[in-house]
Amino acid sequence: MSQLSRLISILTLLRSKRLLTATELADKYEVSVRTIYRDIRKLEEAGIPVYTIEGRGYSLIDTYSVAPVQFTEQQANALITAQHLVSQSKDVSFVTEFNEALTKIKSVFRTSIQEKSELLNDKILVFNWEREEFSSNALSEIQLAITHFKYMEINYQKADDPTITFRKIEPCAMYSAYHKWILIAWCHLRQDMRAFRIDRIQHYKILADTFEDRKFSIQDYFATCPFDGK
């Protein structure tokens, strides 16, 4: 990769991620950390408002923006395909937010790519053979609760159990398996981490109060409690 291509790529990454370290960038582009330092200086010299958070990494000033990124036809096709896969989600809020985001993204497609993506859209079908009566409309809000460290109150019903229990939880992470979204949260009732199927949350409320970040790692969680697919 040429230096110019790498600089453009680094700028794109900085716009898409809040914080990047020199080590992360060096590993990604298979160059030395010293080379990344030089690249950052080049961006600064070009007037790009990159700033360093001591001991943490690089970021861009919030108000900085550049011309819209152009997508290749393959990238546009990947997004169209993702839309069909997302449409299989049982969570209405997730599908809605994705479709609205994709509409904004498609607005910067070149005319020729727009035409091809619309053609591809009419030629894809994704079937969901695991049909269930359960659905949800909470995923989008729960994601905000996770990133803003907001307490939640939920009424939860386990499988094959008519009892609905009240829980106050600290939402930490989520994962998807078999077309279902699972929320991992600290449960104040059980005083432990618990997994909750989002489509089994009968009612939820996101509180204004915030909890202290438990530094929960979903990677570590599955390293100690492997997902067995059952």
C-alpha positions in Angstrom: 0.0 0.0 0.0 1.3 3.4 -0.9 1.7 6.1 1.7 -1.1 8.2 0.1 -3.5 5.2 0.2 -2.6 4.5 3.8 -3.1 8.1 4.8 -6.6 8.1 3.2 -7.4 4.8 4.9 -6.2 6.1 8.3 -8.4 9.2 7.9 -11.4 7.0 7.1 -10.7 4.9 10.2 -10.4 8.0 12.4 -13.7 9.2 11.1 -15.4 5.8 11.9 -13.8 5.1 15.3 -13.5 7.4 18.3 -10.0 6.4 19.3 -7.1 4.6 17.6 -3.7 3.7 18.9 -0.5 3.8 16.9 0.0 0.1 17.6 -3.5 -0.8 16.2 -2.7 1.2 13.1 0.7 -0.3 12.7 -0.7 -3.8 13.1 -3.4 -3.2 10.6 -1.1 -1.8 7.8 1.8 -4.0 8.7 4.2 -1.1 9.2 6.2 0.1 12.2 4.8 2.4 14.9 7.4 5.0 13.8 5.9 5.0 10.3 2.4 5.6 11.8 3.9 8.6 13.8 5.1 10.0 10.4 1.7 9.4 8.8 -0.1 11.2 11.6 2.3 14.2 11.2 1.5 14.2 7.5 -2.2 14.4 8.2 -1.6 17.2 10.7 0.5 19.1 8.1 -2.3 18.7 5.6 -4.6 20.5 8.0 -6.5 17.4 9.4 -7.3 18.2 13.0 -5.9 15.0 14.6 -5.3 15.3 18.3 -3.5 13.0 20.7 -5.0 11.8 23.9 -1.9 11.1 26.0 -1.4 7.4 26.6 -4.6 6.4 24.8 -4.3 7.2 21.1 -5.5 9.5 18.3 -8.9 11.0 17.5 -10.4 13.7 15.3 -12.1 16.9 16.5 -15.9 16.3 16.6 -16.7 19.1 14.1 -14.4 17.8 11.4 -16.0 16.5 8.2 -14.9 15.6 4.7 -16.6 14.9 1.5 -18.7 11.7 1.4 -16.8 8.5 1.0 -17.4 6.8 -2.4 -18.4 3.1 -2.4 -17.3 0.5 -4.8 -20.0 -1.7 -6.4 -18.8 -4.7 -4.3 -19.2 -2.6 -1.1 -22.6 -1.5 -2.2 -23.6 -5.1 -2.9 -22.4 -6.1 0.6 -24.7 -3.5 2.1 -27.7 -4.5 0.1 -27.0 -8.2 1.1 -26.7 -7.1 4.7 -30.1 -5.4 4.5 -31.7 -8.6 3.5 -30.1 -10.5 6.4 -31.0 -7.7 8.9 -34.6 -7.9 7.7 -34.8 -11.4 9.2 -34.3 -9.9 12.7 -37.2 -10.3 15.0 -36.5 -6.8 16.5 -38.5 -4.0 14.7 -36.3 -1.2 16.1 -33.1 -2.7 14.8 -34.5 -3.2 11.3 -35.9 0.3 11.2 -32.7 2.0 12.3 -30.6 -0.1 9.9 -32.9 0.8 6.9 -32.8 4.5 7.8 -29.0 4.4 8.1 -28.7 2.6 4.8 -30.9 5.1 3.1 -28.5 7.8 4.1 -25.5 5.8 2.9 -27.2 5.1 -0.4 -27.6 8.8 -0.9 -23.9 9.1 -1.6 -23.8 6.2 -4.1 -22.8 7.2 -7.7 -25.8 6.9 -10.1 -24.3 3.8 -11.8 -23.9 2.0 -8.4 -27.4 3.0 -7.3 -28.8 1.4 -10.4 -26.8 -1.8 -9.9 -27.6 -2.0 -6.2 -31.3 -1.6 -7.0 -31.0 -4.4 -9.6 -29.3 -6.7 -7.1 -31.9 -5.9 -4.4 -34.6 -7.4 -6.7 -32.5 -10.5 -7.2 -31.9 -11.5 -3.5 -34.2 -13.5 -1.2 -33.3 -14.6 2.3 -35.6 -17.2 3.8 -36.1 -17.7 7.5 -37.1 -21.3 8.2 -37.1 -20.9 12.0 -40.3 -18.9 12.3 -41.4 -18.0 15.8 -44.2 -16.0 17.3 -41.9 -14.0 19.5 -40.6 -10.6 18.3 -39.3 -7.5 20.0 -39.0 -3.8 19.5 -36.3 -2.9 22.1 -32.9 -3.6 20.6 -32.2 -0.1 19.5 -33.0 1.4 22.9 -31.1 -1.3 24.7 -28.0 -0.6 22.7 -28.1 3.0 23.9 -28.5 1.8 27.5 -25.3 -0.3 27.0 -23.2 2.5 25.7 -24.5 5.1 28.1 -24.3 2.8 31.2 -28.0 3.3 32.0 -29.8 1.1 34.5 -32.8 -0.9 33.1 -35.9 -2.3 34.8 -37.4 -5.2 33.0 -40.3 -7.7 33.3 -38.9 -11.0 32.1 -40.5 -14.3 31.3 -38.4 -17.4 30.9 -39.1 -20.1 28.4 -42.0 -22.5 29.4 -42.6 -20.5 32.6 -45.8 -18.4 33.0 -44.2 -16.4 35.8 -43.0 -12.9 35.0 -40.2 -11.6 37.2 -39.1 -8.0 37.8 -35.4 -7.3 37.4 -33.2 -4.3 37.8 -30.2 -4.8 35.5 -27.0 -3.2 34.3 -26.9 -4.0 30.5 -23.3 -4.9 29.5 -23.3 -6.6 26.1 -25.3 -8.6 23.6 -24.9 -11.3 21.1 -27.1 -13.0 18.4 -27.7 -16.7 17.9 -30.3 -18.5 15.9 -32.1 -15.2 14.9 -32.4 -14.2 18.6 -30.7 -11.4 20.4 -29.4 -12.1 23.9 -28.6 -9.4 26.4 -25.9 -10.0 29.0 -26.4 -7.9 32.1 -25.6 -7.7 35.8 -28.8 -8.8 37.6 -29.4 -7.1 41.0 -31.9 -9.9 41.9 -29.4 -12.7 41.3 -26.3 -10.6 42.1 -24.6 -12.1 39.1 -24.3 -11.9 35.3 -27.3 -13.2 33.6 -28.4 -13.7 29.9 -31.8 -12.5 28.8 -33.5 -13.2 25.5 -34.6 -9.8 24.3 -37.8 -11.2 22.8 -38.8 -12.5 26.2 -38.6 -9.0 27.9 -42.3 -8.2 28.3 -41.7 -4.6 29.4 -38.7 -2.5 29.9 -37.7 1.0 31.2 -34.4 2.7 30.8 -33.6 4.7 33.9 -31.9 8.1 34.0 -29.4 6.8 36.6 -26.1 5.5 35.4 -24.0 2.6 36.8 -20.3 2.3 37.0 -18.6 0.6 34.1 -17.8 -3.0 35.1 -15.3 -3.3 32.2 -17.2 -6.3 31.1 -15.6 -8.2 28.1 -17.8 -10.4 26.1 -14.7 -12.1 24.6 -13.6 -13.0 28.1 -17.1 -14.1 29.0 -17.2 -16.7 26.2 -13.6 -17.7 26.8 -14.7 -18.9 30.3 -18.2 -20.0 29.3 -18.0 -21.2 25.7 -21.1 -20.9 23.5 -22.1 -24.5 22.7 -24.9 -23.7 20.3 -27.6 -25.4 22.5 
